[in-house]
Amino acid sequence: MYAEYVIGDLTHRGKVYSTKDFKLNGERRECYRSLFLYEQSLKDWTDKTGSVKGYNGDHTSDMFPIDVDFDGNLEAAKDEAERIMGNLTVLYEVPVEYMRIAFSGSKGFHIVIPIQAFTDSPKPQKDFYKVFLGIAHDVLDGFSGVDFKIYESKRIFRMSNTINAKTGLYKIPLTHHEFRSMSIEEIQELAKEPRKIYNLPVEEISVVAPLNDLYEKHRNMKPEPVKKETTDVLDLLSGSGTGGRNEALTRLCGLFTSRGFDETLTLQLLRMWNERNSPPLPDEELMATVEKLFRSYGKPSEMKLYSIAETGASYYDYVQKLQTSRVNIGFAQIDDVTRGIGPGQVLNILGKTAVGKTAFLQNIGRNYSQDTGEPVVMFSLEMQKEAVFEREFQMEMGVSGYDAENAFTGSREEAMDHVKRCAEATPSMYITDQAGLTLEDVKAYVRYGEAEVYKRKTGLVMIDYMGLIHGSGNDAYNAVSAVARNIKNVAKELDVPLVSLVQVGRKKKTGDELEMDDGRDSGAIEEASDYIVGLWRAQQQTDDENILLQVGLLKNRRGRLGKWQGRMHKRSLRFEVIGDDLLAQGESQLKF
């Protein structure tokens, strides 16, 4: 699809680019994109005319925006935006996480709902802007400060993390917690710099039935009667007098909890409702009533309490399963602390480029394959399978990469003897170097291996590296966040231990000690990991034959952390963890 981009000044109209190819290239001041997306014909039109004026072709959009602006009264705009989101949540069943909030950088706030909440197949059509305008009036009529002009066919919308020239502040995304809890001054302080937050990827957004009803209604121009339930709820939300407040409170509390809202959000929505009551209920009474009613309405549909006897029996089954399915990575010092990686658990290995992460990963795979004979599947998304084999040959034969290549310059018969030795040493290692895989592809490959190749349960899955898994999201941060969050689900679904490599952010210098939140592009990595191991070079390299490293166990769900010395042989890439735990040595010297 194509869009009009306006960069640097509002007079710079008529520039149309493919949305896939467009990049800001460092420009941050006064940057806009058309709300609607167009086909190639818009590009052809502007190339001929130099303007979007007069173009009347098919169009669609990837988002439904709401612009709330009270002519500089940011407190009023913030309050009204919060009411609008409450209305969307209650009347139209829009999950809170579907709504993306941004401070505009000047006089208001933007709420954006991805088009995937309205339809799973947005199709360009003539006068599509009228669909959005109709939806906007249905949803937003009665609210103050809403700019309906943004739904005009040629309107442009300020891009996130770009500067408003009038104020010098950035348009910035806000989390829902920040939006609710921060003062205007605190938000404006944040807006002095661009920022990133986690947003639910659009691939994880499902169609919301009431929004889809609105979308289809206006797309087909067929008015539909308003449901009685919606009318009743609107009446309740409009406020009540002295005689009807408690009944309305009870009904609304039941409605909110049945929609899955937690107690905090329920109370916030009811406080907005209470402002419309005449007179309002005292806040203390409101809080007490909500707490009481929430206990009544807020019970999960299915509950289970387990006794100590039941949990003990479950724990026995878990431990028995671990005896045959846990993965020891082959470095005794670390294995003693982690007690092995169990099925459904994730170990992420952090390290800068060229520190030896892939060699470390291959050492883990070799160790496990040789110790157990269970299948290991390695997803080599960065290196070709031939490069993986060369390293395997180096480790097995104790030679350099140069020597490995020379060993294969002779006859095919001699080469196959070398191959046979490697295959016998690591008989259960399987590799794919297919690029651009998704997590769904990872699951499919593993299941294919179990059904067609080695025909038994997979013992270990290894990924080199997480950042090359194709994830959802419009930038690297959101894409990696989506993969990091879902990779745990993959491990659980496959019921297999999973080890993945993670690049470290560029701010870390070679030799800097790593922390568990140093994974590049996402803070979600640490949250989704059961274990995190960090690799970084020792400050002093005093060994001609080995690269000296520090190995840190930065996260361990099953015990303490640790730090050890490590070394990787430069020729063979064989890896060793040596010595005692440096953290434990330090702790033993503490005086209490």
N, C-alpha and C positions, 0 to 999 in steps of 0.2 A: 504494500500500500504506500501511498504518497501523502505528504502533508506540506503545508506552507510553513516555513520557518522564518521568523523575524528576529534578527540578531543585531544588537547594538543600538538600534533606534527604531521607533515605531514607524518611521517613514520608509524603512527598508523592507517594503512589502513585495510580494510577487516572487519570492524565491522558493521553489518547490524541490524537495528531495525525497528519495526513498527513505522510509522510516528505518529500514534495516541498515542503510549505509550512512545515515547522517551522524556527524560527531560535532561537538561544540568546539573542539580544538583549542581549549583554554579560555575562550570567550565566556564571560559570566555576567555582563551587564546588559539588562533589558533584553532577555531572551524569551521568545514565545514560540508556541507551536499551535497550528490550527486545531480546534477541538475535534473537527471531523477529518476523516481519512478518505482519500480519493484513489481512483484508479489512475493508470498511466495517462489517461486523457487530460487530466489537469496539468501534468507536466508538459504535455504537448501544447496545451493552450497557452501556458505562461511563456513557453519558449517562443511562441509566435507573437504574443501580445505584450509580454512584459508585465502582466497584471492578472490577478484572479477575477477581476471585475468581468461580469458577463458570463462567467462559467456557470453552468447549471446541470452538471453531470451527477451520476450516482455517487453516493457517499455513505459512510457509516462512521462508527467511532469505537475506540477501545476503552472508553470511560464515560461515566455520567458524573459531571462535576456540579457542585453547589457552591456558589460564591456568596458569602454573607458579609455585608459591609454596612456599617452604621455611620458612614461619613466621619471616620476618625475616632468614634467611641468604641474602642476595642473591648472594653468590658461588656458593653451591650452586645457587640457582635459575638463575643465568646459565649455569653449566656444563651443567645438565640441559636447559635450553632449546636450547643449542647441540647437544647430543646428539640431541634430538628433531628438529631441523632437518636434521641429518645423516642421520638415519633416514628422514625424509620424502624427502630428495633421492635416497638410494641405493635404498631399497626401493620407493618409490612414484613415483619419477621426477619429483618436483615441482621445477621450476626454482627456483633460489634467489630470483630476482627476483619470484616469485609470493608469497613469504612476507613478510609485513609484521610488523616487530618494534616493540614499544613497551615502555618502562619504565612500570610501572603507577602510579608515583608513590608507592609504599609498599614492599611486601614481595616483589614478583615481576616477572615479565615476561609479556607477551602476544604470542602468535604468531597472526596472522590470515591465512587463505587465502580469497580471494574465491570466492563460490559458482560463478563462471564456470569455475573449475578442475575442478569436480565435474560440472557439467551445463550445457548451453547453453539449457536450458528448465526452470528451476526452477518447479515448480507447487505451489501451496498444497495441503495435504492434512491430514486429521485425524491427530493424533499424529505430525506431522512431526518433533517433537523426538526421537522414538525413532530416527529415521534418523541424526541427529547423534550420539546416545548410542551407537548401535551402531558407527558409524564410529570414534568416539573410543576405544572399548574395543579395536577391532581394531588401531588404530594406536598407542595409547598405553599399553596394559596392559604392565606391566613397568618403566615409567618412574616415578620418584619425583616427588612434589610436584605432580602434575597434579590440578586440581580438576574432578572429573566432575560436580559439582552444577550447574555453569553451563549444562548441557544440559537442565535441567528446563524445563518448558514456559513458566513465567512469570518466568524469570530475567532480570535486567537486567545490562547490561555497561557499564562506565565508558567515557564518551566521551573521545576524544582531545583533548589540549590543554585539559583541565579539571583543577581542583585537588582533590587528595585532602585533605580537611579534617584528617585525623589528622597529616599530615606537612607540609602547606602546599606540597607539591611537585606539579607538573603530571604528568599522564600524557602522555608525549611519544613521538613516533615516533623511531626510530633507523635509520640506514642499517646495512647489514650490516657495513660496515667499522667504523663506530663501535661496534657491538655487540661485535665480536670484539676490537677493539684498546683500547677505553677501560676504565679502572678503574671500579669502582662509584662511587668518589668523584667521578670526572669526569662520569659519567652523572647523578649526583644534582645536580651543579652545573648541568648543562644543564637539568635539570628545574625550575629556579627560574623559568623563563620558558616560555611557549608557543613552539612552533617549527614550521616546515614543512620537509618534505623531499620529494624527488621519489619517487613511487611509480608503478610501471607501471600505466597506466590499465586498468580492467577490460575495456574494449573490445579491448585487445590481449592478453588472457589467453585461451588456448585450453584446451579440455577435456583434462585429463591422464588417459590411459586407465586406469591403476590406481585413481585416485580415482573415476573414473566407475564402475568395476566395484564399488567399495565402496558408492557412492551407490545404484546400481541394486539391489545385493544387499539393502540394508537398506530401501530404499523398497518393494521387492516382497516383503520378508520371506522370501527364498529363499536359504538358505545355499548357498554355492558352495565347492567344494574349493579349498584353498590350492595355488597352483601350486608344483610341485617346485622351480623356480628360486628362488622366494621362500624356501622352506624351506632350500635350500642356502645362500643368502646370509645368512639369519638365523643358521645354524650358523657360518658364517665370522665374522660380526660378533660372535658371543658370545665370541670369543677362542680361542686355541689354546695348547697346551703346547709344549715345546721342539721336538718333532718336526714340528709342523705349521705353525709360524709363517711360514716362508719361502714355502711353497706358498700359504698363505692370502694372504700379502702380494702375491704375484704375481697371483693371481686378482682380488683386490680392486682392485689398481692398474689392471689391464686393464679391469675393470668401470667404474671411475670415469672413466677417459679415454674409453672408448667412449660414455659418456653426455655427453661434451663438457665435463667439469670441467677447469679449468685446473690447473696444477701446485700452486699455493698451496692451493686448496680441497682437492685430492686429498691433500696432505700433512696438512692439518688433520683431515680425516676419518680418515686412517690413524693419526694420533696418538691420536684417541679410541678407535679399535679397539685400538691397542697397549696402552692402559691396562688392557684386559681380558685381555691375554695373561699367562700365568704360566710364566716371568717375562717382563716386557716386553723387547722388543728395545732395545738402546741407541739413543738418538735419533740419534747420528751415523750408525750403521749404517742406520737407517730412512731418513734423508735421502739417503744415498748410493744406497741401493737404489731409492728413489722416483725420483731423478734419472735413474738408468740405465734403469729400466723405462719412465719417461715418454717418454724418447727413442724407445723401441721402440714403445710403444703409442700415443703421442700424436701420430702423424703424421696430418695431414688426409687425408681419403679422396681428394681431388683436389688435386694440387700442380702448380704451374707456376713455373719460374724463367725469367726473360727475360734474354737477353743484352743488352749495350749496343746491338748492331745491331738487335735486335728492338724494344727500347724506343725507339730513334731513329726507326725506321719508323713506330711508333705515334704518336710525337710529331709527325712530319711530317703525318700524317692529321689530328691534332688541330689543328695550326696552320692547315692548309688550311680546315678547317671553320670556324674562328674568323673567317676573313677575310670570310665572308658571313653569319655568324650571331651575332656578338658584338653587344652593345648598348652603345653609347656614350650616356651619359645627357645629353649636350649641354652639359656644363660642362667645358671643355677642361682646366682645372687638375686636376680629379679624374680625368677619363678618361686623362690622361697617366700618372697614378700607378697606376691600377687596370688599364690596358690593356683596358678594357671588361669587361662581364659576359658570361660564356660560357653556352651552353646547359647546363642542370642546375645553375647557380649561383644563389645567393640573396643579394640585397642587402636588408638591413633598415635602415630610416630611423627613428632615435629622435628624439623631441621631446615637449615638454610640450604640453598643449592650447593652441590658439590661437597657436602659434608659426609656423604656416604649412606644416605637413607636407603637407596635402592639395594645396595650391597647388604645392609643390615636386614632389610626385608627378605632378601634371598637367603641369607644365612638362617633366618627364622624358618622359612619354608623347607630348606634342606634339613635342618635339625629335626623338625617335626616329621618329615617324610621318612627320614632314616630311622628315627626312633620308633615310629608306629606303623609305617607302611600305609597309613590312611591317605586318601586323595587330598591333594592340595591344588586349588585352582588359583592361578595368578593372572590378574588382569593388568597387563603391561600397556597402559594407555599412553606412555611417553616413549618408551624404547621399542624397537622392532624385536620380534621374537628371536631373531638371529643374535642380537646384542645380548639378550637374556641368556641364550645358550653359551655365548662366549664367556660371560661371567661365571656361569655354572662350570664350564671347563676350567677356568682359572682356579676356582675354589677346589675343585676335585683334584687337579693335577699340581696345584701350588705354583703356577706359572703366571707370567704377565699376559696382558691382552695381546701384545706383540708376538709373544711366543705361541699363544693360542692360535693366532691367525696363521703363523708359519707352519704349525702342525697340520694344517689342512690344505697346504699347497701341494702335497704329494698325491699319491694315487687315491682313488675313491675307496679302495679296500682298506688302506691304512686309516683313512679318515673315519670309516665306519667302525673300525676297532676302537677309536677314541670315543665315538658316539656311544658304542655299546658299554664302555666303562662308565660313562656318565649316567646312562640309563639304568645300569645296575646299581649304581650308588644312590640314585634318587629315583626310584621306580614309580613313584606315585605323584609326580609333579606334572601338572597340566597348565598350559599357557595359552592365552589369546592376546594378540596385540591389536585387535579391532578397535579403531578410534571412534570417538563420538558416542560412546555407549551411555545409556541412561541406567538408573537403578533397576528399572523393569528389565532391561537387557541383561544386567548382572544376574538377576534371578533366573531368567530364561536360560542363560548359559550354564548355570549351576545345575538346574533341573535337567537340561540336555545331557550334561556329563553323567548325572546319576542314572538316567534312563538308558543312554545309548553308548557311553564310552567306558567308564569304569564300573558302572552298574551296581553301585552301592552308595551308602551315605557319604557325603562330602565331609572331610575332617576339618578343613581350614580354607577360608577365602582370603586372598590378599589383593589389595588394590594399590596400584602405583600410577597416579596418585589422585586424591580426592578432588582436587581442583579441575581435573580433566574429565570427571563424570559430568555428563550433560545434565544440567539442572534447570529448573524453571526460574524465572526472574528476569528483570530488564537490565541487570548489571551483575558484575561478578559477585558482589556482596550477597545479594539476594539469592543468586544461583547456588553459591557454596553453602549458604545457610540452609536452603531447602535440602540439599544433598546431605549435609551434616545431620539435620533433624531426622531425615528419613532412612539414613543408612542403618540406624539402630533397628528400625522396623524391618529392614531387609534381613538383618542378622537373626531377628526373632522369627520371622516368617520361614526362613530357611532352616532355622534351628541349628546354626553353625557359628563358631567363633569367626570373627572378621577382623583383619588387621589392615589398616589403611595408612598411607603416607600423606602428610600435610605440609605444605610449604609454609615457611615463616615469613612474616611481614618484612618489608625492606628496611624498616627502621632499626631492626636488630643488625648489629655488626658481627662479622665473623669473630667468634670467641666470646660473645656476650652470653651470659647464662640465660637459659630460656625459662619462661613461665608458662603455665598451662593455657593462658589466654593469648598466646603469641601467634596462633594460627592465622595465616593470611586470609583476608577478605571476610571473615566471619567470626563473631563471638559465640555462635551457636555450636561450634566444634567442641568446646569444653563441656557444654551442657549435655551433649549427646554421647559423650565418651564414658565408658566404664573405667578405662585405663588410658593414661597419656604418658608416653615416653618421649623425652627430649634428647636430641643429640647436638652437641656443639663442640667445636674444636678447643683443645686446651690452649691456653695463652702461649705456652712455650712448647715448641716442637723440637725435642732433643733426640729423637730416634730416627735414624736415616732409613730404616726399613719399614717403619710403621707410622701411620697417622694417629696421633694421640688425641683422644676424645674424652669428653665428660658425658656420662649417661645419667639422666635424671628421670626417676619415676615421679612424675608431676601430679598425677591423679591416680588414686587407687580406691575403688569402692569397697575393697575387702581388707583394708589394712593401712599400714603406715606408708609414708613416702620414703624415697631413698635416692642416693647419688653415689655413683661409682666411677672409677677410671675405666676407660675402654681404649682399645687400640684396633686399628684395621691395617692388616698387612698390605702394603702398597702394591705388591705384585699379585698376590692371590686373592685379595679382597676378603680373606677370612677375618672374621670378627671375633674378638674376645672381650669379655668383661672381666676385669682383674681387680684384686684387692677387696678390702672390706668396705662396708657402707660408710661413706664419709659423713653422712648426716648422723648416723648412729654413733660414730666416733665423737662427733661434736656434742651430741646429747649426753653422752656418758660423762662428759667433763663438766656438765652444768651442776651447780651447787644449789640446793634448796634449803 
